[in-house]
Amino acid sequence: MNALEYLKTYAKYENNYKIREEVMQKVNEYLRRVEEIAGPATSGDHAAMPKGGEGSGKAEANNK
């Protein structure tokens, strides 16, 4: 996310309106892509997660 912050700062101080708009379009495009990729993993939807992943047997064995 740091790269996007740098691009936003660059766009903030860019004097050329056309370049500023192009940079902000790229920032928005990158944000949409991040949301598409990270969306299902961070949305809290546990249906996409596999049941009984790594280490699940050890936790149950220690509790018994």
ZIDAZI-V785191 format. One record per residue. N is the residue number from 1. SS is DSSP state (A for helix, B for strand, O for the rest). NEAR is the number of other ideal C-beta (glycine too) atoms within 8 Angstrom. Layout:
BEGIN
n = <N/N>
ss = <SS/SS>
near = <NEAR/NEAR>
END
This chain:
BEGIN
n = <1/2/3/4/5/6/7/8/9/10/11/12/13/14/15/16/17/18/19/20/21/22/23/24/25/26/27/28/29/30/31/32/33/34/35/36/37/38/39/40/41/42/43/44/45/46/47/48/49/50/51/52/53/54/55/56/57/58/59/60/61/62/63/64>
ss = <O/A/A/A/A/A/A/A/A/A/A/A/A/O/O/O/A/A/A/A/A/A/A/A/A/A/A/A/A/A/A/A/A/A/A/A/A/A/A/A/A/A/O/O/O/A/A/A/O/O/O/O/O/O/O/A/A/A/A/A/A/A/A/O>
near = <4/5/6/10/8/8/11/10/8/9/11/6/6/9/3/6/5/6/8/10/8/8/12/10/8/9/12/8/8/9/9/8/8/8/8/7/6/8/8/7/6/6/6/4/6/5/4/6/6/4/4/5/7/3/6/8/7/7/8/8/7/6/5/4>
END
